[in-house]
C-alpha cells in the first residue's frame, strides 16, 4: 500500500505497541500519508470510481475530546491490540488537555466506588460529561458526591442522568448546542471546523439545502447562516438539541429539523426537487438508499461526508452512474495515527 520505502518515526506514547490505539506512530510523514492515501485509492479502485484526492488535511488539533476508558479491578485504560487484555494507563497524549491525565485518574476514583465499568468522557465548553456503563445494579446516589466533588457538568449511569450541574454544551458555528446522552459528536473540534468549512465550500451559494444524517447539526447550523436548511436524522434527541439551538441563535435562516430514518425512508426525488444542494454525513454503513434516490433527482450539487472510504466509494459510484461528476475529493485526518480517514466529496450534475 505504500508508494515508497517506509520511513520511520519515534513513537511519542509510552504505551505504544501495548495499547491497541495509535498503531501508526512508528511511521514517518511520507509513509503515514502514503498509507492513508492507499486506503482511499484502494476503496475508489474497488468501486471503479476515478478520482485524484486533494492533499490530506490534518485535523487532530488539540486532541480528541471524546474517549472511553475501561476499568477492571485496579487497572484503567484501553484494550490491547486484537485482545481483551487491558493496558493500564496513567495518561493519554492524544486527548485534549482536559482529558489527558484527568480521565484515567477520575476513572480510578469511579472504579474504586462502583467496581468494573466502562467510562465515556466528553470534554465540553461547560465541563466534563461522563457516562458510566456497568452490569452491576447500583443506586445512583453513590455517585452524586463524586460528580459534585469532580465538578462534572453531567454524570450518567447506564443511560440515565445521575446529576447535571449544567448542560454539557459545545459550540457549532455561532450556536451553543447542549449534548443529549449518547448523541454523536466529531472526535476533535478541529475536524468539525474543517469538515464544516469543506461543506460550506461545496454548497457554494446554495439558498436551500438538505442536511441528511445531520445529527445535532454541526453542518446545519453553519449552513443556516447563509441558507434555508432542512435537516433530518433518526437520532430524536439529536434533532431536539438542534431545534433548541436554532431557537436560541440569532441571525439564522429558517431551519426545519425532523426525526427521520433515512436508511428506511430516504428523501425521494419529489422531496428533493426544491433543494439547490444536499449534504449527507452517514454512519460507517454509508447512505446507499439515499444515494440511489439522489441519483434519480435533479439536485445540482451533492456533498458527501464519510468516515469510511469503502462505503463512500460505493455511494459515489451510485451518484456517478446517475449523472453526477465527482468534482473534488478531500481527505481529512481526524483520527491521527490510526487507520481511519474522513472524506468530503463534492458531486455536481
Number of C-alpha atoms within 10 A of each C-alpha: 12 15 12 9 8 15 12 15 13 9 17 12 14 12 19 16 16 16 22 18 18 19 17 19 20 19 18 15 14 15 21 23 16 16 19 22 20 15 18 24 20 15 18 22 13 12 17 13 17 13 16 14 16 12 12 17 15 15 22 21 15 13 23 25 22 20 20 17 20 24 23 16 12 11 18 26 24 22 18 18 15 8 9 9 14 20 17 21 17 15 18 21 15 22 22 21 16 15 24 19 16 15 28 24 15 17 25 22 14 20 20 13 12 15 16 21 19 21 25 18 19 25 23 20 13 16 19 25 23 26 22 20 15 15 9 11 8 12 11 15 10 12 19 15 11 16 21 15 9 12 15 19 22 23 26 22 18 16 12 12 14 18 19 17 14 14 18 24 21 19 15 20 20 14 22 20 26 21 21 18 18 12 14 14 17 15 19 20 22 18 22 19 18 17 24 22 14 21 23 18 12 24 24 13 12 18 16 20 26 27 23 29 23 28 27 31 29 23 27 30 29 20 27 22 16 18 22 20 26 20 29 28 24 18 21 19 18 26 25 18 21 28 19 16 21 24 11 12 14 11 11 20 17 15 21 16 26 19 18 19 16 18 17 10 10 20 22 17 16 11 10 19 14 13 19 20 26 25 25 24 22 24 14 13 13 24 24 20 17 22 25 19 18 24 23 17 19 19 20 16 24 28 25 25 26 25 23 20 23 22 21 29 26 20 22 27 21 23 26 17 13 18 15 22 19 21 14 16 21 19 24 26 23 27 21 21 19 16 15 15 20 23 22 24 25 23 24 20 16
